[in-house]
């Protein structure tokens, strides 16, 4: 039986690594040249959510799953206003989509957003190369055969790229202006009613008990590259969600009278972003506001508490990463990061955070608390999308933390 062919005519594409390795395959999506860091993602589902995750800014993604493009693309699965990844590597060319939720093919979606695709290369060998040698600098080109650049020229472009260390990419992907977010979690019923946006204001799709409250607590989200599903979870809890740019000051945050603050995920080097952001977070900590931090936000919070970060050789990207929790249970998590919080085995200084969760892959820091501040901080993505929902209960914990702090403040004021 012959596999269905893509509804386009693929042309030549090349991937050149800074080591001198050059792979030639068949291209799809947009034409052009992109230079960035090559990484791999082990998720078996959710290629559109992955490609539209702002945390992938500056990166070319190798997918280890062989089925990329088979369910097409749709507006409801976008995790950012536009994709920030530079391109993707897939084992085979995408076929015609076979899913009732598809609104367009992956190829058309890539063309519309300017992303380059390369297929018919050995993604298993490429993944092993990254695993053994670290994430390389890479140049990805797609065009017509008679315009193919010289291999040596592509390698030189890869070698000339500066790398992600020292890059503040969060400021590039963050919103420019503040806004309110009102869309809740996706549900099949909502999508059937409103197929193009799948907006949900009810919380019936929440994978946790919905919190009852007479009024909606305001959560200020600092957008370092926030995923839409983080915002959807907050709405599903019953929060008013106010999103501020990464350049927001502590005064601007406090002016919103928030019940809590969420430091979002995002791309780039936390130390570079932290030069501008850490003083703001440090000031918020003095007000004892409940803070939830995810991924890059987790790293920035660690910096504000006196910790440090470093670049991982491979990074963690996928939907099957085991994390040892404080209660000695194991959670399977969704992750996407190339930097990590410094892994101090013993941290008993009076004012430092306390490490409570670690990766069972390499022991890196996955979560911490602090004896003096009401914080929830995790390296992984509790909103999943794609991935397991085991971490989603953290949003309910954050809501309860906000309620607890609010009651404590009321009692203190009365006294």
C-alpha positions in Angstrom: 0.0 0.0 0.0 1.4 3.4 -1.0 1.4 6.1 1.6 -0.6 9.2 0.8 1.6 11.9 -0.8 1.8 15.5 0.5 -0.2 18.1 -1.5 3.0 19.9 -2.5 6.1 19.4 -4.4 9.0 19.1 -1.9 12.3 20.6 -3.0 15.9 20.3 -1.7 16.8 21.3 1.9 20.0 21.2 3.9 21.0 21.2 7.5 24.6 22.2 8.3 26.1 21.8 11.8 29.0 23.8 13.3 30.9 20.5 13.4 31.0 20.3 9.6 28.3 17.7 9.2 25.8 18.5 6.4 22.6 16.6 5.8 20.6 16.9 2.6 16.9 15.9 2.4 13.6 17.1 1.0 12.2 20.4 2.2 8.7 21.6 2.9 7.1 24.6 4.5 8.7 28.0 3.9 11.9 28.6 1.8 14.9 30.5 3.2 17.8 30.2 5.7 17.7 30.1 9.5 20.5 29.8 11.9 20.0 28.7 15.5 20.5 25.9 18.1 19.5 22.4 17.0 17.6 20.4 19.7 15.4 17.4 19.8 11.9 16.8 21.3 10.8 13.4 22.4 7.0 14.1 22.6 4.8 11.7 20.7 2.0 14.2 20.2 1.5 17.9 20.0 3.9 19.1 17.2 1.8 22.3 16.7 1.8 23.2 20.4 5.6 22.5 20.4 6.3 24.6 17.4 4.2 27.5 18.7 5.6 27.4 22.2 7.5 30.8 22.5 10.2 28.9 24.6 11.6 27.5 21.3 12.7 30.9 20.0 16.1 30.6 18.4 15.9 26.8 18.0 15.5 24.3 15.2 13.5 21.2 16.5 14.3 17.6 15.6 11.2 15.5 16.3 11.8 11.9 17.4 8.2 10.9 16.6 7.9 9.7 13.0 4.4 11.0 12.6 4.7 14.8 12.2 1.9 16.6 10.3 -0.6 13.7 10.2 -3.3 15.6 12.1 -2.9 19.0 10.5 -3.1 22.3 12.4 -5.8 24.4 13.9 -6.2 27.7 15.8 -7.2 26.1 19.1 -3.8 24.4 19.5 -1.7 27.5 19.3 0.5 28.2 22.4 1.6 31.6 21.2 0.3 34.3 18.9 2.9 33.1 16.3 5.5 30.4 16.2 8.9 31.4 17.5 10.8 28.2 16.5 13.0 28.6 13.4 12.2 25.3 11.8 11.8 21.5 12.2 13.4 18.2 11.2 11.1 15.3 10.6 11.7 11.7 9.5 9.2 11.7 6.7 7.3 14.3 4.7 4.0 15.3 6.2 0.9 13.6 4.6 -2.5 15.1 4.1 -4.1 15.7 7.5 -6.4 13.0 8.9 -8.3 14.6 11.7 -11.6 16.4 12.0 -10.0 19.3 14.0 -7.6 20.2 11.2 -8.2 23.5 9.5 -5.0 23.4 7.3 -2.1 21.1 6.6 1.2 21.4 8.4 2.9 22.5 5.2 0.4 25.4 4.7 0.7 26.4 8.3 4.5 26.4 8.1 4.4 28.5 4.9 2.0 31.0 6.5 4.3 31.4 9.5 7.7 31.3 7.6 9.0 28.1 9.2 11.3 25.8 7.3 10.9 22.0 7.3 13.4 19.3 6.4 12.5 15.6 6.0 13.9 12.3 4.7 17.0 12.5 6.9 17.9 10.0 9.7 16.4 11.7 12.7 17.5 8.9 15.0 21.1 9.4 14.1 20.7 13.1 14.4 19.2 12.8 17.9 22.1 10.5 19.0 24.5 13.1 17.7 22.9 15.8 19.8 22.7 13.5 22.8 26.4 12.6 22.7 27.8 15.9 21.6 25.4 18.5 23.0 23.1 20.8 21.1 25.0 22.2 18.1 24.7 25.4 16.3 23.0 24.8 12.9 22.0 26.4 9.7 18.8 25.2 8.0 18.2 26.0 4.3 15.3 25.2 2.0 15.0 26.3 -1.7 15.3 25.1 -5.2 18.2 22.8 -6.3 20.0 25.3 -8.6 20.1 27.8 -5.8 21.5 25.5 -3.1 24.3 27.2 -1.2 27.7 25.6 -0.9 28.0 23.2 2.1 31.1 25.0 3.4 29.2 28.3 3.3 26.3 26.8 5.4 28.8 25.3 7.9 30.4 28.7 8.2 27.0 30.4 8.9 26.4 27.9 11.7 29.9 28.4 13.2 29.5 32.2 13.1 26.3 32.2 15.2 26.8 33.3 18.7 24.6 30.7 20.5 21.9 31.1 23.1 24.1 31.8 26.1 24.0 35.5 26.9 20.8 36.1 24.8 17.8 37.8 26.3 15.1 36.3 24.0 12.3 36.9 26.5 12.1 40.6 25.7 11.7 39.7 22.0 8.8 37.3 22.4 7.0 39.1 25.3 3.8 41.1 24.7 4.4 44.8 24.0 1.4 45.9 25.9 -0.7 44.7 28.9 -3.9 42.8 28.3 -6.6 40.7 29.9 -6.9 37.1 29.0 -10.4 35.5 29.2 -10.2 32.2 27.3 -10.6 29.0 29.4 -9.6 25.4 28.8 -10.4 23.6 25.6 -13.3 21.2 25.4 -14.8 19.3 22.5 -18.2 20.9 23.2 -16.8 24.4 23.0 -14.9 23.6 19.8 -18.0 22.2 18.2 -19.8 25.5 19.0 -17.0 27.8 18.0 -14.6 25.9 15.7 -12.2 28.7 14.8 -11.4 29.9 18.4 -12.6 27.2 20.8 -12.9 29.8 23.5 -14.2 28.5 26.8 -15.1 30.7 29.7 -16.5 27.9 31.9 -14.1 25.6 33.9 -15.8 22.3 33.1 -12.7 21.1 31.3 -10.4 21.7 34.3 -8.5 18.5 35.5 -8.9 19.6 39.1 -11.6 20.8 41.4 -12.7 24.3 40.5 -12.3 26.9 43.3 -15.4 28.6 44.5 -15.0 32.3 45.3 -17.3 35.3 45.7 -14.9 37.4 43.6 -12.3 36.6 41.0 -8.7 37.0 42.4 -6.5 38.9 40.0 -3.4 37.1 38.9 -0.7 39.2 37.1 1.2 37.1 34.6 4.7 38.4 33.7 5.0 37.4 30.0 8.5 36.1 29.3 7.0 34.0 26.4 3.9 32.6 28.1 2.1 29.6 26.8 -1.6 30.1 26.2 -2.5 27.0 28.2 -1.0 28.5 31.4 -3.4 31.4 31.0 -6.3 29.0 30.2 -5.7 27.1 33.5 -5.8 30.3 35.5 -9.1 31.3 33.9 -10.5 27.8 34.5 -9.7 28.3 38.2 -11.8 31.4 38.3 -9.1 34.0 38.2 -9.0 37.4 36.5 -5.9 37.1 34.4 -3.9 40.3 33.6 -0.8 39.8 31.4 2.1 42.3 31.6 5.2 42.6 29.4 8.6 41.3 30.5 9.6 45.0 31.0 7.0 45.6 33.7 8.2 47.2 36.9 7.3 46.1 40.4 5.2 49.3 40.7 3.2 48.4 37.6 2.6 44.9 39.0 1.5 46.1 42.4 -0.8 48.7 40.7 -2.9 45.9 39.5 -3.6 44.9 43.2 -2.8 41.2 42.4 -3.7 38.3 44.7 -0.8 36.5 43.1 1.9 36.8 40.4 2.9 34.2 37.9 6.3 34.3 36.3 6.0 32.5 33.0 8.0 30.2 30.8 10.1 31.7 28.0 13.3 31.3 25.9 16.9 32.3 26.2 19.5 32.6 28.9 17.9 33.4 32.4 21.1 35.2 33.5 20.8 37.6 30.5 17.1 38.2 31.1 17.7 38.4 34.8 19.9 41.5 34.5 16.7 43.5 33.9 14.1 41.3 35.6 15.7 40.0 38.8 15.5 43.4 40.7 11.7 43.5 39.9 11.2 40.0 41.2 13.3 40.7 44.3 11.1 43.7 45.1 7.9 41.7 44.7 9.3 39.2 47.1 9.5 41.8 49.8 5.7 42.3 49.6 5.2 38.6 50.3 2.9 38.2 47.3 2.1 34.6 46.3 4.3 33.8 43.3 4.1 30.8 41.0 7.0 30.4 38.6 7.3 28.1 35.6 10.4 27.2 33.5 12.3 30.4 32.8 10.2 32.1 35.5 11.5 29.4 37.9 15.1 30.1 36.9 14.6 33.9 37.3 13.0 33.4 40.7 16.0 31.3 41.8 18.3 34.1 40.7 16.3 36.6 42.7 16.7 34.4 45.8 20.5 34.3 45.4 20.8 31.2 43.3 22.5 30.7 39.9 21.8 29.0 36.6 23.8 27.2 33.9 23.3 25.9 30.4 22.5 22.2 30.0 24.4 20.3 27.3 21.2 18.8 25.8 18.3 20.4 27.6 15.0 18.7 28.5 12.3 18.7 25.8 9.5 16.2 25.7 6.4 15.0 27.5 7.7 12.0 29.4 10.2 13.4 31.9 10.1 11.8 35.4 10.4 14.1 38.4 10.8 13.0 42.0 8.5 15.0 44.2 8.9 16.1 47.8 6.5 13.3 49.0 8.7 10.7 47.1 6.0 10.1 44.5 7.1 10.4 40.8 5.3 12.7 38.3 5.7 12.4 34.6 6.0 15.9 33.2 6.2 18.0 30.1 9.5 19.9 29.8 11.2 22.4 27.5 14.3 24.1 28.7 18.0 24.4 27.9 19.1 26.1 31.1 18.7 24.9 34.8 19.0 26.2 38.3 22.3 25.3 39.9 22.1 21.9 41.6 23.3 22.5 45.2 23.1 19.2 47.0 23.0 20.9 50.4 21.4 24.3 50.8 21.0 25.2 54.4 21.6 28.9 54.3 18.9 30.7 56.3 17.6 32.8 53.4 18.0 30.4 50.5 15.4 28.4 48.7 14.9 24.7 49.5 15.1 22.2 46.7 12.1 19.9 46.8 11.9 18.2 43.4 14.6 16.7 41.1 14.8 15.2 37.7 15.1 11.4 37.7 17.0 11.7 34.4 20.0 13.7 35.6 19.2 15.1 39.1 18.7 18.7 38.0 16.5 21.0 40.1 12.8 20.7 39.2 11.2 22.6 42.1 11.9 24.5 45.2 10.2 26.3 48.1 11.2 29.0 50.5 10.6 29.2 54.3 10.0 33.0 54.2 8.1 33.5 51.0 4.8 32.0 49.6 6.1 30.6 46.4 5.5 27.6 44.1 8.3 27.2 41.6 8.8 24.3 39.1 11.0 23.8 36.1 8.5 21.6 34.2 5.3 22.7 32.5 2.2 21.9 34.7 -0.1 23.1 31.9 1.3 20.3 29.6 -0.1 21.0 26.1 1.2 18.7 25.0 1.9 16.2 27.8 0.5 14.5 30.9 -1.8 16.4 33.3 -0.1 15.2 36.5 1.3 18.6 37.2 -1.9 20.5 36.6 -2.9 20.3 40.3 -0.2 22.9 41.0 -2.6 25.6 39.6 -5.1 24.7 42.3 -2.4 24.8 44.9 -1.5 28.3 43.7 -5.1 29.4 44.0 -5.3 27.9 47.6 -2.0 29.7 48.4 -3.5 33.0 47.2 -6.6 32.4 49.4 -4.5 31.5 52.4 -2.3 34.6 52.1 -5.4 36.8 51.6 -7.0 35.4 54.8 -3.8 35.9 56.7 -3.6 39.5 55.6 -7.2 40.1 56.6 -6.6 38.7 60.1 -3.4 40.8 60.5 -5.3 43.9 59.4 -8.1 43.3 61.8 -5.7 42.7 64.7 
